[in-house]
Amino acid sequence: MAGKLNKEQFVPTNSHYFKISWIQKLKVYKTQTHYFVVGSNYAESKFRLLKIKRTDPYELIIIDDGVDYTVRQVNDILEALLGSTGGPLLGKTNKKYIPKYTGYGIIGFVRFVEGYYLILVTKQSKVADIGGNLVYKIEDTSMIYIPNNNAKISQPDEWRYLKAFQTVDLSSNFYYSFSYDLTNNLQHNMLMLQSCNSEANGNGDVERDIAVESDGSTGESWVYVSENELAAMKVKDEKRSKDFTEAKHAQKKRFAVGFTPCDRFLWNKYLLEPLEFECVSDLWNIKIIHGHIGQTCINVYGKPIYITLIGRRSCRYAGTRFMKRGCNINGDVANEVETEQIVHCASATSLHHTQFTSYVQHRGSVPVHWSQDISASVVPAKPPIVLSLDNPFSQATAHHFQAMMQRYGSPIMVLNLVRKREKRFRESVLGQEFKVAVDYLNQFLSSEQQIKFFAFDMAHQSRKNSNVLARLAELAILSLQATGIFQSKPLLFKSSLDEDARWRQLGGQFIQGFRIQTGVLRTNCVDCLDRTNSAQFVAGKSALAYQLFSLGVLSEPNLNFDTDVTRLYEEMFDQHGDIIALQYGGSQLVHTIQTYRRTIAPWASHSRDIVTTLSRYYSNTFSDADKQAAINLFLGIFKPFPSQDPLWDLSTDYYLHNQDIDVLKSFSVHNYLQWWLPEVIASLPLPMDTILNLRSHNVTHRDGQCHVSRKQLTQHCEECSDWFSNFHRVEELTSFDECLGFQMTNTLNSCIANGYSDLSPFAVRGENWQHLKHERLQPDSTTSQSSLDVSSNESSDSDENVPDVKRASLNNDVQNETQTSLTPWLKPPTLEEFSPQSMYGIDIEHATSAQDEKTYRRYVDYEELLADQGPYVNDMANTDIKLTPVDPQSMLIYVDSVSHNYHVDTEFYRDYVCQFSLD
């Protein structure tokens, strides 16, 4: 590329990292007038102090001086504060005061009708690692009442509100991170970080990067100069060489980049409002999400590939199954969950030096006004569906899809799984209403921006014994070709990836050197639980193949169902679906992925389905109302005041979630046709939220402001940007048992446990791993063949279209592998080999001789006599018991068993050693 070169183009002088909340340990000290919260880093070498007054019964007064203290300084402060207070001290050991509470982060503050409570995380556990950013799960919390006894004004309803608030179990699937924004997906976070890096190094232009070319090229953002070219440039231009040398040795500046969290998935936004009002630094609080996070490792011949599954539950229109159906007037739907799967190579820890890929899906209730009354149904879990509000202009549905376009871009792919064929119209009414609303909205959009609607009666096709997952896989591939995936390093393996036609057809756009996902697949059924989870698993499996293909560990973007990586991914999605179902429906999944794969017999899961259905029905009938009230109180949807009716006296919470019922008031005449915002449509296929954030961050950096709002770009201390020390904890004593990598599920461990000779996670293990494992435990080939025949009859959905010849060859290959992998001496032992006849020469069928019984009885009597004598018997010679000599025949058997050298032991050991021989 011709043109003038500058030093910033070669060596970046500034580096940007996610802002780290270095206050990761808390100690709360109590006096009569104050709570003193001492926050420190993990090494306890740097401290800050937070003062909370306890003398006001209603108001929350917090003082954050914003000063960093050393160990000696904070000890002097505690000595002055706690030592001068009247009354007995809390405790004092070697001039160190004992804290009243210890924890890791502040979730927030809440007030009912009396004073405020401080909510503190007291126990945490590591669950995931995203590029050196640890993700924690809340295991336990404490609620600390702030006002003292003198200032406390008792209210009779306080304890009922407190009990209702604690119904939301914070130790159940709430997550946070000190250095990573969990409320936003990886694509959003990486784009924000890359935007700051590009702008700081002088080669970032947002307007240029937004106007991407069709082939994905980004102009000057991809410039690579070899060493020979650099040497030639130095010879031709001495000044340019001098500038390059200065840039090479320039000292890099570290910037900590903090982003605005997504309010839709921030569950403690209401609890953090008192801290924002008191202008307390965000280093003290944590941002929590609700849902599920799981991580597992794929070991590709020593190369670790991490799969992270994140389910973000929306806090808007949140609630339980029959209490929250459809959507509110703002378009927020019930049971809304954003599912993101992140796949990256964990050989390098840094988020900047390894390739990351991600794929985002969406699930949510049908975005129309409908409800179900469980008291009006005699059949458990099947109350009638009622369309509660008729809106011919589909304004609530329009709000919903406009918000999706604003967050994900276009196209929006809708996969509707509700029933279409029913004896009694129930689900089909809902599906027809949804289709009519989408058709109305699409007539005002261009063909490229229209909502793609696919209806698939999954329940009906499953009853017909058709290959349900195969049809879902076709729809998943179609969605992938439209939306694409996120890829942080699209030029890696680019030449080999472009050779595959399926990869060249993959959708998406290129911005800031990234391949990004534009649009999203939205899946729904009635509950968005069983059928939706299986459909999302198929879509995620198809995306996983493309993600692994982009990392260079797969030769083609295709994954077989009967591989270790697919089974591990299926287990992750089953657990993901169970947790989502427990949160919304009160029970685990009724129909799992294996139900639709038909890998298990229907009668085998029939009893489990009945128990799960009854559990869900009981939860929906008797406990959902209390759970819904607790969620409304936790999220601040209902704010108690002494002058208003209490929470438990409300007959319905409909008006809490639909505060402005007059929907026509917010619409002008043009909104019936132009239901979308012009700026949202103008940014498509890119999401408008991403573009606005990119522009705001670049404007902030162009002004050269470092100490701006804490939600933007900041240049703080070393702890705010030193991700290496924050992750590895070089100053902290740890053990291997505490390392997340050792606790994580690994495909290599399962291969060794099952005795597989091929350690590849992509090797086909057979149609059912349980049958294959049973084959390896059989002593002869006939039994192995019979088990293979059984497994072929219970084939998975992925192999229903495989010809019989191919299936027979697969069975023969597995049978030959089973026979060749087990030598005669390595066959599993049978019970006959350890029978008394083979081991000791005694037939168990013959009765024991009278002489043997007499000998054994004397032995027992002798032991009882020793126990009666107690400690006074010190020597065998002091007893008067005459020992009966051992029977000669028994002695011969014993001697023979000890002195005999079994040949089978030698051969067993020799074959065992030869299996691990390097030759």
Salt bridges, closest charged atoms under 4 A:
GLU44 OE2 - LYS25 NZ 3.67
GLU44 OE1 - LYS27 NZ 3.65
ASP68 OD2 - LYS46 NZ 3.40
ASP68 OD1 - ARG48 NE 2.77
GLU79 OE2 - LYS92 NZ 3.96
GLU139 OE1 - LYS137 NZ 3.80
GLU199 OE2 - ARG702 NE 3.27
GLU207 OE2 - ARG695 NE 3.13
ASP209 OD1 - ARG208 NH2 3.20
ASP237 OD2 - ARG240 NH2 3.83
ASP243 OD2 - LYS239 NZ 3.38
ASP282 OD1 - LYS19 NZ 3.16
ASP332 OD1 - ARG264 NH1 3.37
GLU336 OE1 - ARG264 NH1 3.22
GLU336 OE2 - HIS362 NE2 3.07
GLU338 OE2 - ARG312 NH1 2.75
GLU338 OE1 - ARG407 NE 2.97
GLU340 OE1 - ARG312 NH2 2.69
GLU427 OE2 - ARG419 NE 3.46
GLU427 OE2 - ARG426 NH1 3.45
GLU427 OE2 - ARG531 NH2 3.22
ASP439 OD2 - LYS435 NZ 2.75
GLU474 OE1 - ARG471 NH1 3.11
ASP498 OD2 - LYS494 NZ 2.96
ASP500 OD2 - ARG502 NH2 3.33
ASP527 OD2 - ARG321 NH2 2.88
ASP527 OD1 - ARG325 NH2 2.63
ASP530 OD1 - ARG616 NH2 3.92
GLU556 OE1 - ARG502 NH2 3.25
ASP562 OD1 - ARG597 NH2 3.64
ASP564 OD1 - ARG567 NH1 3.50
ASP564 OD2 - ARG765 NH2 2.95
GLU570 OE1 - ARG597 NH1 2.79
ASP609 OD1 - ARG608 NH1 3.85
ASP653 OD2 - LYS324 NZ 2.86
ASP653 OD2 - HIS657 NE2 3.44
GLU718 OE2 - ARG254 NH1 3.17
GLU719 OE1 - LYS46 NZ 3.31
ASP722 OD1 - ARG254 NH1 3.67
GLU732 OE2 - LYS25 NZ 3.81
GLU732 OE1 - ARG729 NH1 3.65
GLU767 OE2 - ARG807 NH1 2.68
GLU794 OE1 - HIS771 NE2 3.88
GLU817 OE2 - ARG776 NH2 3.10
ASP843 OD2 - HIS846 ND1 3.66
GLU907 OE2 - HIS903 NE2 3.16
GLU907 OE2 - ARG910 NH1 2.93
